[in-house]
Amino acid sequence: MPIRIDAELPAKKILEHENIFVMDYERSMRQDIRPLRIMIMNLMPTKQETELQLLRSLANTPLQVDISFLKTESHDSKNVSASHLEAFYTTFTEIKEDYYDGLIITGAPVETLDYEEVDYWPELVEIMEWSKTHVTSTFHICWAAQAGLYYHYGVRKYLLDDKIFGIFKHTTIHRKTPLVRGFDDVFNAPHSRHSAIVREDVENCPELTILADSEEAGPFIIMAKEGRQIFVTGHPEYDVVTLDKEYKRDLDKGMDNVPFPKSYYKDDDPELGPVKSWRCHANALYTNWLNYYVYQLTPYISAEIKNLK
């Protein structure tokens, strides 16, 4: 799939080196195609790593996708340069009159806080409300999935005594639903979080459907409004080394009780390195979302998104 991104975005050279088809704006304008407009609200502290992870995940369909990045106005990011944000990110004030075929809201390392204690919570609430009339389908990841379930459906999160950290087995449910088309009966996915939602709370909400579940990690893929809202409680986009970096970072900080990543390293030995066991299903998830819940549903005239039910 040709991903349309800014020609100066640092991730572009890495993607091209990995033989992922990246198209700049000048070339894309010569094609008589309306690209899908996807906005990524990147709340992760490691913004450039997350950009690369998500662009890889979106690079597996023949569709042309125009990617933009959204930053918070009410919170200053400390782990990325101001020049990077200024060059490649926009704000909600600048785009709130626009319409998008898809929106991805990433996770954020704030799950131990009450939602209302997060400094950009009012801004996020405004964006989630706006998404109902200005976005065809919104894909919420990890903390954003918990936040979206709480805001839209009142599903609470609960702090955990032990962090869910590592690679967990999941079971596919509702196999005929296009979002999980091509999934095996059992598949792996990464998680890294200090909070969780309760399966019964989701099941008690008739508007929500659990499409994949884990005995240890809980509900994983949840859908609402026939795919206009997708909630994924883990990090399927993670690179093979992401959990390794997080584990060693916490060890280097001298933190107490650093959890060991479950089912991640070969023979549970960090010296042998991690085993990649989730990328095929991660790619299928993002491909299915783009195809069945963005491309197949979005109107050709973007402003008509507001008329979708």
Order of alpha helices (4+ residues) and beta strands (2+ residues): beta-alpha-beta-alpha-beta-alpha-beta-alpha-beta-alpha-beta-alpha-beta-alpha-beta-beta-alpha-beta-beta-beta-alpha-alpha
